[in-house]
Amino acid sequence: MDTRNKEKEMTKRLMDEKFTLFMETVDNRFCSFVSQINEYLTANGCKCDIKLQKSGYVVSYVLNSKRTLATFISRKTGMKIRIYPEHIGEYQNFLDTLPEKAKKEIKKASVCKRLIHPDDCNPKCIMGYTFILDGEQYQKCRYMAFQLTLSEENNPYIKQFLEKEL
């Protein structure tokens, strides 16, 4: 085995270990779902990147080494997944089918200052999303807009959301 293959194998083992440690922090009710999402995204070309932060693990899925598609984050209120829907305009009607609690989370998310007043935010910040939900237009911050709590009710919609992005 050449050096490059050894490095790849070591990196894979380290990532597997990190993912196992992350899974130990996931509510038992959602372990199967988180594993499913991990398998689905990695099978569809996403690279899994795992970091440990103060609030817990941050597990990101990066598509084509360029854009983050989704990130699992730990919060006091429970595990959440932040989705970055670059193609939301193509399927925004899907948002109307989300459970009411998920819609409420989206509606209460911070507005995108750059979309409203471009000088009010860091110029390096990537702009948020403009979309229609329940007949009303929203301009939300990309880091807060689609940060959905894992739950029995939300999980099937989270999976559909990710499928629409791929």
Biotite code that builds the C-alpha atoms (Angstrom):
import biotite.structure as struc

atoms = struc.array([
    struc.Atom([0.000, 0.000, 0.000], chain_id="A", res_id=1, res_name="MET", atom_name="CA", element="C"),
    struc.Atom([1.511, 3.349, -0.976], chain_id="A", res_id=2, res_name="ASP", atom_name="CA", element="C"),
    struc.Atom([1.713, 6.366, 1.342], chain_id="A", res_id=3, res_name="THR", atom_name="CA", element="C"),
    struc.Atom([-1.303, 8.112, -0.192], chain_id="A", res_id=4, res_name="ARG", atom_name="CA", element="C"),
    struc.Atom([-3.564, 5.090, 0.353], chain_id="A", res_id=5, res_name="ASN", atom_name="CA", element="C"),
    struc.Atom([-2.297, 4.723, 3.926], chain_id="A", res_id=6, res_name="LYS", atom_name="CA", element="C"),
    struc.Atom([-3.137, 8.369, 4.604], chain_id="A", res_id=7, res_name="GLU", atom_name="CA", element="C"),
    struc.Atom([-6.639, 7.918, 3.141], chain_id="A", res_id=8, res_name="LYS", atom_name="CA", element="C"),
    struc.Atom([-7.210, 4.801, 5.258], chain_id="A", res_id=9, res_name="GLU", atom_name="CA", element="C"),
    struc.Atom([-6.012, 6.555, 8.432], chain_id="A", res_id=10, res_name="MET", atom_name="CA", element="C"),
    struc.Atom([-8.230, 9.566, 7.702], chain_id="A", res_id=11, res_name="THR", atom_name="CA", element="C"),
    struc.Atom([-11.227, 7.266, 7.139], chain_id="A", res_id=12, res_name="LYS", atom_name="CA", element="C"),
    struc.Atom([-10.583, 5.434, 10.436], chain_id="A", res_id=13, res_name="ARG", atom_name="CA", element="C"),
    struc.Atom([-10.278, 8.749, 12.295], chain_id="A", res_id=14, res_name="LEU", atom_name="CA", element="C"),
    struc.Atom([-13.540, 10.008, 10.762], chain_id="A", res_id=15, res_name="MET", atom_name="CA", element="C"),
    struc.Atom([-15.277, 6.740, 11.665], chain_id="A", res_id=16, res_name="ASP", atom_name="CA", element="C"),
    struc.Atom([-14.066, 7.123, 15.260], chain_id="A", res_id=17, res_name="GLU", atom_name="CA", element="C"),
    struc.Atom([-15.230, 10.744, 15.392], chain_id="A", res_id=18, res_name="LYS", atom_name="CA", element="C"),
    struc.Atom([-18.610, 9.785, 13.937], chain_id="A", res_id=19, res_name="PHE", atom_name="CA", element="C"),
    struc.Atom([-18.980, 7.049, 16.550], chain_id="A", res_id=20, res_name="THR", atom_name="CA", element="C"),
    struc.Atom([-18.224, 9.579, 19.313], chain_id="A", res_id=21, res_name="LEU", atom_name="CA", element="C"),
    struc.Atom([-20.742, 11.990, 17.785], chain_id="A", res_id=22, res_name="PHE", atom_name="CA", element="C"),
    struc.Atom([-23.391, 9.234, 17.627], chain_id="A", res_id=23, res_name="MET", atom_name="CA", element="C"),
    struc.Atom([-22.927, 8.637, 21.356], chain_id="A", res_id=24, res_name="GLU", atom_name="CA", element="C"),
    struc.Atom([-24.261, 12.176, 21.912], chain_id="A", res_id=25, res_name="THR", atom_name="CA", element="C"),
    struc.Atom([-27.353, 11.703, 19.726], chain_id="A", res_id=26, res_name="VAL", atom_name="CA", element="C"),
    struc.Atom([-30.684, 11.019, 21.435], chain_id="A", res_id=27, res_name="ASP", atom_name="CA", element="C"),
    struc.Atom([-31.366, 7.272, 21.112], chain_id="A", res_id=28, res_name="ASN", atom_name="CA", element="C"),
    struc.Atom([-34.690, 8.042, 19.417], chain_id="A", res_id=29, res_name="ARG", atom_name="CA", element="C"),
    struc.Atom([-32.841, 9.640, 16.502], chain_id="A", res_id=30, res_name="PHE", atom_name="CA", element="C"),
    struc.Atom([-29.711, 7.488, 16.115], chain_id="A", res_id=31, res_name="CYS", atom_name="CA", element="C"),
    struc.Atom([-31.195, 5.483, 13.254], chain_id="A", res_id=32, res_name="SER", atom_name="CA", element="C"),
    struc.Atom([-32.322, 8.640, 11.449], chain_id="A", res_id=33, res_name="PHE", atom_name="CA", element="C"),
    struc.Atom([-28.925, 10.374, 11.853], chain_id="A", res_id=34, res_name="VAL", atom_name="CA", element="C"),
    struc.Atom([-27.172, 7.238, 10.547], chain_id="A", res_id=35, res_name="SER", atom_name="CA", element="C"),
    struc.Atom([-29.574, 7.109, 7.584], chain_id="A", res_id=36, res_name="GLN", atom_name="CA", element="C"),
    struc.Atom([-28.869, 10.746, 6.719], chain_id="A", res_id=37, res_name="ILE", atom_name="CA", element="C"),
    struc.Atom([-25.125, 10.193, 7.063], chain_id="A", res_id=38, res_name="ASN", atom_name="CA", element="C"),
    struc.Atom([-25.234, 7.155, 4.759], chain_id="A", res_id=39, res_name="GLU", atom_name="CA", element="C"),
    struc.Atom([-27.508, 8.902, 2.252], chain_id="A", res_id=40, res_name="TYR", atom_name="CA", element="C"),
    struc.Atom([-25.404, 12.063, 2.011], chain_id="A", res_id=41, res_name="LEU", atom_name="CA", element="C"),
    struc.Atom([-22.019, 10.309, 1.884], chain_id="A", res_id=42, res_name="THR", atom_name="CA", element="C"),
    struc.Atom([-23.352, 7.867, -0.738], chain_id="A", res_id=43, res_name="ALA", atom_name="CA", element="C"),
    struc.Atom([-24.398, 10.898, -2.816], chain_id="A", res_id=44, res_name="ASN", atom_name="CA", element="C"),
    struc.Atom([-20.961, 12.485, -2.864], chain_id="A", res_id=45, res_name="GLY", atom_name="CA", element="C"),
    struc.Atom([-20.909, 14.533, 0.327], chain_id="A", res_id=46, res_name="CYS", atom_name="CA", element="C"),
    struc.Atom([-17.789, 14.565, 2.457], chain_id="A", res_id=47, res_name="LYS", atom_name="CA", element="C"),
    struc.Atom([-18.472, 14.349, 6.193], chain_id="A", res_id=48, res_name="CYS", atom_name="CA", element="C"),
    struc.Atom([-16.533, 16.838, 8.333], chain_id="A", res_id=49, res_name="ASP", atom_name="CA", element="C"),
    struc.Atom([-16.716, 16.494, 12.126], chain_id="A", res_id=50, res_name="ILE", atom_name="CA", element="C"),
    struc.Atom([-15.596, 19.090, 14.661], chain_id="A", res_id=51, res_name="LYS", atom_name="CA", element="C"),
    struc.Atom([-15.990, 19.269, 18.418], chain_id="A", res_id=52, res_name="LEU", atom_name="CA", element="C"),
    struc.Atom([-17.079, 22.667, 19.713], chain_id="A", res_id=53, res_name="GLN", atom_name="CA", element="C"),
    struc.Atom([-18.208, 23.997, 23.097], chain_id="A", res_id=54, res_name="LYS", atom_name="CA", element="C"),
    struc.Atom([-21.829, 23.129, 22.461], chain_id="A", res_id=55, res_name="SER", atom_name="CA", element="C"),
    struc.Atom([-20.991, 19.648, 21.175], chain_id="A", res_id=56, res_name="GLY", atom_name="CA", element="C"),
    struc.Atom([-20.240, 18.083, 17.830], chain_id="A", res_id=57, res_name="TYR", atom_name="CA", element="C"),
    struc.Atom([-20.796, 19.895, 14.545], chain_id="A", res_id=58, res_name="VAL", atom_name="CA", element="C"),
    struc.Atom([-21.111, 17.421, 11.683], chain_id="A", res_id=59, res_name="VAL", atom_name="CA", element="C"),
    struc.Atom([-21.146, 19.005, 8.225], chain_id="A", res_id=60, res_name="SER", atom_name="CA", element="C"),
    struc.Atom([-21.755, 17.465, 4.829], chain_id="A", res_id=61, res_name="TYR", atom_name="CA", element="C"),
    struc.Atom([-19.891, 19.189, 2.015], chain_id="A", res_id=62, res_name="VAL", atom_name="CA", element="C"),
    struc.Atom([-20.874, 18.588, -1.596], chain_id="A", res_id=63, res_name="LEU", atom_name="CA", element="C"),
    struc.Atom([-18.217, 18.687, -4.324], chain_id="A", res_id=64, res_name="ASN", atom_name="CA", element="C"),
    struc.Atom([-15.650, 20.163, -1.887], chain_id="A", res_id=65, res_name="SER", atom_name="CA", element="C"),
    struc.Atom([-17.411, 23.486, -2.290], chain_id="A", res_id=66, res_name="LYS", atom_name="CA", element="C"),
    struc.Atom([-20.699, 23.946, -0.542], chain_id="A", res_id=67, res_name="ARG", atom_name="CA", element="C"),
    struc.Atom([-22.046, 22.748, 2.743], chain_id="A", res_id=68, res_name="THR", atom_name="CA", element="C"),
    struc.Atom([-25.374, 21.017, 2.185], chain_id="A", res_id=69, res_name="LEU", atom_name="CA", element="C"),
    struc.Atom([-26.286, 20.301, 5.808], chain_id="A", res_id=70, res_name="ALA", atom_name="CA", element="C"),
    struc.Atom([-24.889, 20.372, 9.339], chain_id="A", res_id=71, res_name="THR", atom_name="CA", element="C"),
    struc.Atom([-25.953, 18.540, 12.483], chain_id="A", res_id=72, res_name="PHE", atom_name="CA", element="C"),
    struc.Atom([-25.604, 20.817, 15.514], chain_id="A", res_id=73, res_name="ILE", atom_name="CA", element="C"),
    struc.Atom([-26.181, 20.255, 19.212], chain_id="A", res_id=74, res_name="SER", atom_name="CA", element="C"),
    struc.Atom([-28.297, 22.744, 21.125], chain_id="A", res_id=75, res_name="ARG", atom_name="CA", element="C"),
    struc.Atom([-29.727, 22.785, 24.654], chain_id="A", res_id=76, res_name="LYS", atom_name="CA", element="C"),
    struc.Atom([-33.124, 22.244, 23.044], chain_id="A", res_id=77, res_name="THR", atom_name="CA", element="C"),
    struc.Atom([-31.871, 19.123, 21.260], chain_id="A", res_id=78, res_name="GLY", atom_name="CA", element="C"),
    struc.Atom([-30.162, 18.027, 18.065], chain_id="A", res_id=79, res_name="MET", atom_name="CA", element="C"),
    struc.Atom([-30.844, 20.164, 15.012], chain_id="A", res_id=80, res_name="LYS", atom_name="CA", element="C"),
    struc.Atom([-29.911, 19.996, 11.377], chain_id="A", res_id=81, res_name="ILE", atom_name="CA", element="C"),
    struc.Atom([-29.112, 23.160, 9.478], chain_id="A", res_id=82, res_name="ARG", atom_name="CA", element="C"),
    struc.Atom([-29.917, 22.821, 5.785], chain_id="A", res_id=83, res_name="ILE", atom_name="CA", element="C"),
    struc.Atom([-28.411, 25.170, 3.194], chain_id="A", res_id=84, res_name="TYR", atom_name="CA", element="C"),
    struc.Atom([-30.920, 24.943, 0.306], chain_id="A", res_id=85, res_name="PRO", atom_name="CA", element="C"),
    struc.Atom([-29.204, 26.613, -2.639], chain_id="A", res_id=86, res_name="GLU", atom_name="CA", element="C"),
    struc.Atom([-32.050, 25.550, -4.942], chain_id="A", res_id=87, res_name="HIS", atom_name="CA", element="C"),
    struc.Atom([-34.961, 26.530, -2.686], chain_id="A", res_id=88, res_name="ILE", atom_name="CA", element="C"),
    struc.Atom([-36.558, 28.608, -5.458], chain_id="A", res_id=89, res_name="GLY", atom_name="CA", element="C"),
    struc.Atom([-37.077, 25.445, -7.514], chain_id="A", res_id=90, res_name="GLU", atom_name="CA", element="C"),
    struc.Atom([-39.162, 23.705, -4.855], chain_id="A", res_id=91, res_name="TYR", atom_name="CA", element="C"),
    struc.Atom([-40.306, 26.334, -2.348], chain_id="A", res_id=92, res_name="GLN", atom_name="CA", element="C"),
    struc.Atom([-43.884, 24.950, -2.481], chain_id="A", res_id=93, res_name="ASN", atom_name="CA", element="C"),
    struc.Atom([-42.462, 22.014, -0.487], chain_id="A", res_id=94, res_name="PHE", atom_name="CA", element="C"),
    struc.Atom([-42.085, 24.383, 2.481], chain_id="A", res_id=95, res_name="LEU", atom_name="CA", element="C"),
    struc.Atom([-45.882, 24.627, 2.738], chain_id="A", res_id=96, res_name="ASP", atom_name="CA", element="C"),
    struc.Atom([-46.038, 20.869, 3.438], chain_id="A", res_id=97, res_name="THR", atom_name="CA", element="C"),
    struc.Atom([-43.750, 21.070, 6.483], chain_id="A", res_id=98, res_name="LEU", atom_name="CA", element="C"),
    struc.Atom([-45.196, 20.406, 9.950], chain_id="A", res_id=99, res_name="PRO", atom_name="CA", element="C"),
    struc.Atom([-46.418, 23.536, 11.772], chain_id="A", res_id=100, res_name="GLU", atom_name="CA", element="C"),
    struc.Atom([-43.597, 23.371, 14.353], chain_id="A", res_id=101, res_name="LYS", atom_name="CA", element="C"),
    struc.Atom([-40.985, 23.333, 11.574], chain_id="A", res_id=102, res_name="ALA", atom_name="CA", element="C"),
    struc.Atom([-42.693, 26.267, 9.847], chain_id="A", res_id=103, res_name="LYS", atom_name="CA", element="C"),
    struc.Atom([-42.685, 28.159, 13.142], chain_id="A", res_id=104, res_name="LYS", atom_name="CA", element="C"),
    struc.Atom([-38.917, 27.572, 13.516], chain_id="A", res_id=105, res_name="GLU", atom_name="CA", element="C"),
    struc.Atom([-38.340, 28.899, 9.993], chain_id="A", res_id=106, res_name="ILE", atom_name="CA", element="C"),
    struc.Atom([-40.604, 31.935, 10.459], chain_id="A", res_id=107, res_name="LYS", atom_name="CA", element="C"),
    struc.Atom([-38.935, 32.977, 13.729], chain_id="A", res_id=108, res_name="LYS", atom_name="CA", element="C"),
    struc.Atom([-35.391, 32.694, 12.293], chain_id="A", res_id=109, res_name="ALA", atom_name="CA", element="C"),
    struc.Atom([-33.329, 35.886, 12.004], chain_id="A", res_id=110, res_name="SER", atom_name="CA", element="C"),
    struc.Atom([-33.763, 38.045, 8.940], chain_id="A", res_id=111, res_name="VAL", atom_name="CA", element="C"),
    struc.Atom([-30.864, 38.357, 6.516], chain_id="A", res_id=112, res_name="CYS", atom_name="CA", element="C"),
    struc.Atom([-29.459, 41.827, 7.054], chain_id="A", res_id=113, res_name="LYS", atom_name="CA", element="C"),
    struc.Atom([-27.551, 41.708, 3.765], chain_id="A", res_id=114, res_name="ARG", atom_name="CA", element="C"),
    struc.Atom([-30.714, 41.047, 1.771], chain_id="A", res_id=115, res_name="LEU", atom_name="CA", element="C"),
    struc.Atom([-32.555, 43.916, 3.455], chain_id="A", res_id=116, res_name="ILE", atom_name="CA", element="C"),
    struc.Atom([-29.721, 46.459, 3.934], chain_id="A", res_id=117, res_name="HIS", atom_name="CA", element="C"),
    struc.Atom([-26.443, 45.195, 2.418], chain_id="A", res_id=118, res_name="PRO", atom_name="CA", element="C"),
    struc.Atom([-24.295, 47.569, 4.518], chain_id="A", res_id=119, res_name="ASP", atom_name="CA", element="C"),
    struc.Atom([-25.709, 46.252, 7.828], chain_id="A", res_id=120, res_name="ASP", atom_name="CA", element="C"),
    struc.Atom([-23.843, 42.953, 7.698], chain_id="A", res_id=121, res_name="CYS", atom_name="CA", element="C"),
    struc.Atom([-20.322, 41.709, 7.177], chain_id="A", res_id=122, res_name="ASN", atom_name="CA", element="C"),
    struc.Atom([-19.501, 42.050, 3.459], chain_id="A", res_id=123, res_name="PRO", atom_name="CA", element="C"),
    struc.Atom([-17.918, 38.572, 3.536], chain_id="A", res_id=124, res_name="LYS", atom_name="CA", element="C"),
    struc.Atom([-21.170, 37.025, 4.741], chain_id="A", res_id=125, res_name="CYS", atom_name="CA", element="C"),
    struc.Atom([-22.911, 34.895, 2.155], chain_id="A", res_id=126, res_name="ILE", atom_name="CA", element="C"),
    struc.Atom([-26.425, 36.205, 1.682], chain_id="A", res_id=127, res_name="MET", atom_name="CA", element="C"),
    struc.Atom([-29.411, 34.349, 3.035], chain_id="A", res_id=128, res_name="GLY", atom_name="CA", element="C"),
    struc.Atom([-32.533, 33.106, 1.332], chain_id="A", res_id=129, res_name="TYR", atom_name="CA", element="C"),
    struc.Atom([-35.625, 34.745, -0.083], chain_id="A", res_id=130, res_name="THR", atom_name="CA", element="C"),
    struc.Atom([-38.555, 32.337, -0.227], chain_id="A", res_id=131, res_name="PHE", atom_name="CA", element="C"),
    struc.Atom([-42.313, 32.084, 0.177], chain_id="A", res_id=132, res_name="ILE", atom_name="CA", element="C"),
    struc.Atom([-43.860, 30.103, 3.016], chain_id="A", res_id=133, res_name="LEU", atom_name="CA", element="C"),
    struc.Atom([-47.624, 29.909, 3.510], chain_id="A", res_id=134, res_name="ASP", atom_name="CA", element="C"),
    struc.Atom([-48.106, 32.690, 0.954], chain_id="A", res_id=135, res_name="GLY", atom_name="CA", element="C"),
    struc.Atom([-45.774, 35.141, 2.698], chain_id="A", res_id=136, res_name="GLU", atom_name="CA", element="C"),
    struc.Atom([-42.296, 36.184, 1.522], chain_id="A", res_id=137, res_name="GLN", atom_name="CA", element="C"),
    struc.Atom([-39.369, 35.824, 3.918], chain_id="A", res_id=138, res_name="TYR", atom_name="CA", element="C"),
    struc.Atom([-35.737, 36.930, 3.751], chain_id="A", res_id=139, res_name="GLN", atom_name="CA", element="C"),
    struc.Atom([-33.867, 34.830, 6.285], chain_id="A", res_id=140, res_name="LYS", atom_name="CA", element="C"),
    struc.Atom([-30.258, 34.403, 7.372], chain_id="A", res_id=141, res_name="CYS", atom_name="CA", element="C"),
    struc.Atom([-28.677, 31.341, 5.767], chain_id="A", res_id=142, res_name="ARG", atom_name="CA", element="C"),
    struc.Atom([-27.352, 30.158, 9.126], chain_id="A", res_id=143, res_name="TYR", atom_name="CA", element="C"),
    struc.Atom([-30.708, 30.333, 10.902], chain_id="A", res_id=144, res_name="MET", atom_name="CA", element="C"),
    struc.Atom([-33.440, 29.919, 8.267], chain_id="A", res_id=145, res_name="ALA", atom_name="CA", element="C"),
    struc.Atom([-33.580, 26.165, 7.924], chain_id="A", res_id=146, res_name="PHE", atom_name="CA", element="C"),
    struc.Atom([-32.328, 24.970, 11.289], chain_id="A", res_id=147, res_name="GLN", atom_name="CA", element="C"),
    struc.Atom([-34.822, 22.219, 12.075], chain_id="A", res_id=148, res_name="LEU", atom_name="CA", element="C"),
    struc.Atom([-35.090, 20.241, 15.307], chain_id="A", res_id=149, res_name="THR", atom_name="CA", element="C"),
    struc.Atom([-34.908, 16.473, 14.930], chain_id="A", res_id=150, res_name="LEU", atom_name="CA", element="C"),
    struc.Atom([-38.249, 14.938, 15.870], chain_id="A", res_id=151, res_name="SER", atom_name="CA", element="C"),
    struc.Atom([-40.463, 12.058, 14.812], chain_id="A", res_id=152, res_name="GLU", atom_name="CA", element="C"),
    struc.Atom([-42.660, 14.603, 13.035], chain_id="A", res_id=153, res_name="GLU", atom_name="CA", element="C"),
    struc.Atom([-39.870, 16.579, 11.296], chain_id="A", res_id=154, res_name="ASN", atom_name="CA", element="C"),
    struc.Atom([-37.487, 13.783, 10.294], chain_id="A", res_id=155, res_name="ASN", atom_name="CA", element="C"),
    struc.Atom([-39.326, 12.535, 7.166], chain_id="A", res_id=156, res_name="PRO", atom_name="CA", element="C"),
    struc.Atom([-39.494, 16.130, 5.899], chain_id="A", res_id=157, res_name="TYR", atom_name="CA", element="C"),
    struc.Atom([-35.826, 16.721, 6.669], chain_id="A", res_id=158, res_name="ILE", atom_name="CA", element="C"),
    struc.Atom([-34.947, 13.723, 4.495], chain_id="A", res_id=159, res_name="LYS", atom_name="CA", element="C"),
    struc.Atom([-37.191, 14.999, 1.656], chain_id="A", res_id=160, res_name="GLN", atom_name="CA", element="C"),
    struc.Atom([-35.618, 18.448, 1.974], chain_id="A", res_id=161, res_name="PHE", atom_name="CA", element="C"),
    struc.Atom([-32.129, 16.988, 1.537], chain_id="A", res_id=162, res_name="LEU", atom_name="CA", element="C"),
    struc.Atom([-33.259, 14.790, -1.371], chain_id="A", res_id=163, res_name="GLU", atom_name="CA", element="C"),
    struc.Atom([-34.587, 17.878, -3.159], chain_id="A", res_id=164, res_name="LYS", atom_name="CA", element="C"),
    struc.Atom([-31.185, 19.583, -2.791], chain_id="A", res_id=165, res_name="GLU", atom_name="CA", element="C"),
    struc.Atom([-29.269, 16.680, -4.318], chain_id="A", res_id=166, res_name="LEU", atom_name="CA", element="C"),
])
